[in-house]
Amino acid sequence: MFKLYFVYILASQRNGTLYIGVTNDLMRRVWEHRQGIGSKFTKKYGVTQLVYFEEFGDIHLAIARETQLKKYKRAWKLNLIQRLVRLSPSQTGWPAFAGHDNSG
C-alpha cells in the first residue's frame, strides 16, 4: 500500500514564528495545530498557518528533508516560502497551501 508523507512549515503570521514538522496526514495535523493539540510550541506561539509543504512516498526521505530544513537559517526558509508566494499569492501574501511533490 502506497502512503504519502508530508514535510510542512507553519507560520504564526507573515515573517513570524516558523515551525517545521513531518506527518502522514497533513490536513489532520494542521487541524491539530489549530486546535492547540500535540505541540506545545505551536500553541504557545500561535503557529497555525500552513505556508509550505513537500510530499514524499518514503518516510525516511521525509524525515531527512525535515531535518535538512530545520538546519537551514531562517532567511533561507523565508526565501523558500516567498518563492512559492510569487507563484501562488494569496490575499495575505502567504499561500494557503503551497507544496512540492517528491513522492515519485
C-alpha positions as CSV (number, residue, x, y, z in Angstrom):
1,M,0.0,0.0,0.0
2,F,1.4,3.4,-1.0
3,K,1.5,6.0,1.7
4,L,2.3,9.7,1.5
5,Y,4.3,11.7,4.0
6,F,4.5,15.4,4.3
7,V,7.1,17.8,5.5
8,Y,5.4,21.1,6.3
9,I,6.1,24.6,7.5
10,L,3.6,26.6,9.6
11,A,3.9,30.3,10.4
12,S,2.3,32.5,13.1
13,Q,2.0,35.3,10.6
14,R,3.9,36.8,7.7
15,N,7.6,36.8,8.6
16,G,6.5,35.4,12.0
17,T,7.5,32.3,14.0
18,L,8.1,29.2,12.0
19,Y,7.5,25.5,12.8
20,I,8.7,22.6,10.7
21,G,7.2,19.1,11.1
22,V,6.5,15.8,9.3
23,T,3.2,13.8,9.2
24,N,1.4,11.2,7.2
25,D,-1.9,13.2,7.3
26,L,-1.3,16.9,6.5
27,M,-4.9,18.0,6.9
28,R,-5.4,16.3,10.3
29,R,-2.1,17.6,11.6
30,V,-2.8,21.2,10.6
31,W,-6.2,20.9,12.2
32,E,-4.5,19.6,15.4
33,H,-2.1,22.6,15.4
34,R,-5.0,25.0,15.0
35,Q,-6.8,23.3,17.9
36,G,-3.7,23.5,20.1
37,I,-3.3,19.7,20.2
38,G,0.1,17.9,20.0
39,S,2.6,20.7,20.0
40,K,3.2,23.0,23.0
41,F,5.4,25.2,20.8
42,T,2.7,25.9,18.1
43,K,0.1,26.5,20.8
44,K,2.4,28.9,22.8
45,Y,3.4,30.9,19.7
46,G,0.2,30.7,17.7
47,V,1.8,29.0,14.8
48,T,-1.2,27.7,12.8
49,Q,-0.9,28.9,9.2
50,L,0.3,26.3,6.7
51,V,2.7,28.1,4.3
52,Y,4.6,25.3,2.7
53,F,4.7,21.6,2.3
54,E,6.5,18.8,0.4
55,E,5.1,15.4,-0.4
56,F,7.1,12.1,-0.1
57,G,6.4,8.5,-0.8
58,D,9.1,7.3,1.7
59,I,9.1,8.3,5.4
60,H,12.9,8.1,5.6
61,L,13.2,10.7,2.8
62,A,10.6,12.9,4.6
63,I,12.4,12.8,7.9
64,A,15.7,13.5,6.2
65,R,14.1,16.6,4.5
66,E,12.6,17.8,7.7
67,T,16.0,17.5,9.4
68,Q,17.6,19.4,6.5
69,L,15.1,22.2,6.6
70,K,15.5,22.6,10.3
71,K,19.2,23.2,9.9
72,Y,18.8,26.0,7.4
73,K,18.9,29.6,8.5
74,R,15.7,31.5,8.9
75,A,16.3,33.7,5.9
76,W,16.7,30.7,3.7
77,K,13.4,29.3,4.9
78,L,11.6,32.6,4.4
79,N,13.1,32.7,0.9
80,L,11.8,29.2,0.2
81,I,8.3,30.3,1.2
82,Q,8.5,33.6,-0.7
83,R,9.4,31.8,-3.9
84,L,6.1,29.9,-3.7
85,V,4.2,33.1,-2.8
86,R,5.3,34.6,-6.1
87,L,4.0,31.5,-7.9
88,S,0.7,31.3,-5.9
89,P,0.0,34.5,-4.0
90,S,-3.0,34.8,-1.6
91,Q,-4.6,37.9,-0.2
92,T,-2.4,37.8,2.9
93,G,0.8,37.3,0.9
94,W,1.2,33.7,2.0
95,P,-0.1,30.7,0.1
96,A,-2.9,28.8,1.7
97,F,-1.3,25.5,0.6
98,A,1.9,25.6,-1.4
99,G,3.9,22.5,-1.9
100,H,6.1,20.2,-3.9
101,D,5.7,16.5,-4.8
102,N,8.7,14.4,-4.0
103,S,6.8,11.1,-3.9
104,G,7.9,9.7,-7.2
